[in-house]
Each structure stands twice: as C-alpha cells, then as structure tokens.
Amino acid sequence: MNDVTFDFQENGMFVGLPGGQAYFNYYWLHDACVSCIDPQTRERVFDTSELSAPPRATSAHVDGDMVVIGWQDEAQASHVPIVLLEEVAANGRANDSAEIARSLWYHDHLPDITRISQTAVTDTKEGRARLTRALIEDGIAIVTDMEPSTESLPRLAEAIGPITPSAEGLFFDVRVEIEPTNLAFTAGPLEMHTDLPGEETAPGVQFLHCLENTVEGGLSLFLDGAAVAEALRDEDPEAFDLLSRHYIPFFYRHDNWDYRAHQRVIETDLDGNVTGVTISQHLQDNMDLPQELLDRYYPAFLKFIRMMREDRFLMRFRSEAGNCVVFDNHRIVHGREGYVADSGSRHLRGCYTDRGALRSTYRVLARQGYTGERAVEEVQARA
C-alpha cells in the first residue's frame, strides 16, 4: 500500500488508491478515525461539533493497514482504515454483510423455498444464518418440524430477534372467532395484503405457525411484492413513480384501538431499489392526496392491485401442521382462499419481529463466519 498518494485540497483530499483516485471530505475523514469509537461500548466518543475550526490536513502517510492523517492545530493524528476508504470509493458507503441482493421470485417458487428445521434454527448458528439470509434474499422461508406447543413459536422468533407487539398483543391466533376483530379471523377469503399498515412502523418479519389444518379449502397465497413492483416499473414507469413517491393513509381500529399511518405503496431505498410494498385494501383509509393527483394515482394503484392477482406471480400451497412460514411483511404479500368452517379445524399462531433485528442477527453471524450461503449445487439447481 506504499503506492497510495495524497493531494490536499481546501475542504478535503484526493487519495490515490489501487482502484483509482477518490475524494474524501476532511470532516468525514476526522469522523472515520478508529479512535473516535469506544472499543468497549462501540459508540462514537468524539463530537465533531467541538472542533474550534474546520479540520485541515497537513500530512498523510500509510502505516500498515491505516492512513495516518495529521491535522492543522491538532496534536492527535487520525487513523483511518484503508479498506474503509476503498469500500467508500467503490460503493459510496462501507460494506454491509446484510446488503444481499434480493432474488425475485414468481408463481413457481414453492420447490425452491428454503426449508429448515426448528432445531437447526434455534440450536445452530449455521441454521440461523441460513434462515436469516433466505429472509433477506427471498423474503420467505419455511421452518419445519415445529413443536406442537405455544412455547414453540416464541422460541423460534426470539432466535431471530425480540418479539414486537401489535394491537393484538405479542401473539395472535388465526382461526374462526365469534366476534372477530380482523377479517383473518373468519373463514372467508382474505385478499392479498401486508399486515398492519395502519401502524406507524408496520411489523417487519411475520411468523405463521400452523398448529392444525384439516379444513376443506383455505389455500395460502403468497407473492413477491418486489417482483410485482419491478414488473410495474418495466411496464408502466409513470405508475411506478406515483406509487413509490406518494404516501396514502391506512388504519386499524376497533373498540379499544385506533391506529393511523401514511405509507408508500412501493417502498424503495436510497438507491431506488425496491425494498418492499405496502398494500391492504381492507385497512386502506380514504385517500387524502390532492383530488387532481388522484386522477392519475387511482389508475396506477388499481393496476398494481390487479397485477397481484395474476397467476404469473401467485404461489399457492396448503399450510401444514408443524410448519411455520416466516416472511418479510414489507415485501411478501399474502392472502388466503376461503374455506368451509365446519369441515375441520384451522389454527395458525403468529407473531412479529423487526427487520432491523433480522439484519442485525445476520451481520453478527456473518462476522463469525456463518453466511448461510447455498451450496454451489443448490444454486445451480435453482438456476
């Protein structure tokens, strides 16, 4: 790394790295010093606002795997990892092991769903890595061989992250109720939706543990909302733009609660990549966009909903006792066909955890060498 070069400017400097020259702001370089992070708490211990004047570099050299920067009117030099400079120069940010490209899927995805036993997830790091990676990559997985007890679900969920409550509490039961508070608690068909968009921060990862299913009908329906959104972007860019830029209102209310929130129907990240969708006609409030805008928004919105009914996207299967479907509630849209209530019993128990917790768990596992990557043969089989 002795071939690294430096060109000092007024507000930053150009660093000549093996991959090419890149510019770095002085404030950013000062903040990037490894001594700014406490080794015990892992929190930042230097407040840049305490600098009496803007930082100005007077010297820089390479020492091992660090760039050492001397500052005007400061006795202490900054030590910045060269690998960090290379990552930021290449990608604009530090590498993140949880930034895994999404693998879009369609109606024929069922044979390729990651399936892993509950004990593999709860008892082994490789099992947890496989599940968390699949949830980031595909947005959905099936945990098999679940114990038929009420303790089984929380043990699985807490292997990924803390259980997050909703209006229904920590857990909810999907079965026919005499006085239901949700259409899911009936035997009727359930339209394609994501859960609880009326909550300011809608649940991130959903767990649905099938305890019993002996009824006629009631097939589970799933689709990859990111795949539908990308198809919309290809077929109708204006519709995609409308749904990804504007927020519309959702609600969740009953006798003892009244949640309201605005969400984008198509969720994108800072780079414009689709990260998920929010859709739920039975929890959609009266639209409060300007009426003239609705002239264009409604056709785009309805086109997107109709696309979600197309066979090219819909995956159908029967929930089986002992399995738990785990999926990204901000990406995977789900529903259910109606069933004959008195033909048997159908009982699913559910809960949620946070998408941030999911990625946190994966990052820690990846740092320990457990990446959950599929074997080469499995990747070739999927292709």
Sequence and secondary structure as in RCSB ss.txt:
>XXXX:A:sequence
MNDVTFDFQENGMFVGLPGGQAYFNYYWLHDACVSCIDPQTRERVFDTSELSAPPRATSAHVDGDMVVIGWQDEA
QASHVPIVLLEEVAANGRANDSAEIARSLWYHDHLPDITRISQTAVTDTKEGRARLTRALIEDGIAIVTDMEPST
ESLPRLAEAIGPITPSAEGLFFDVRVEIEPTNLAFTAGPLEMHTDLPGEETAPGVQFLHCLENTVEGGLSLFLDG
AAVAEALRDEDPEAFDLLSRHYIPFFYRHDNWDYRAHQRVIETDLDGNVTGVTISQHLQDNMDLPQELLDRYYPA
FLKFIRMMREDRFLMRFRSEAGNCVVFDNHRIVHGREGYVADSGSRHLRGCYTDRGALRSTYRVLARQGYTGERA
VEEVQARA
>XXXX:A:secstr
 TT EEEE SSEEEEEETTEEEEEEHHHHHHT GGGB TTT  B   GGG SS   EEEEEEETTEEEEEETT S
S EEEEHHHHHHHHHHSS   TT        TT GGGS EEEHHHHHH HHHHHHHHHHHHHTSEEEEES  SST
THHHHHHTTTS  B BTTBS EEES  SS SSGGGSSS EEEE S TTSSS  SEEEEEEEEE SEE  EEEEEH
HHHHHHHHHH HHHHHHHHH EEEEEEEETTEEEEEEEESEEE TTS EEEE   GGGB    S HHHHHHHHHH
HHHHHHHTTSTTT EEE   TT EEEEETTTEEEEE  EEGGGS EEEEEEEE HHHHHHHHHHHHHTT      
HHHHHHH 
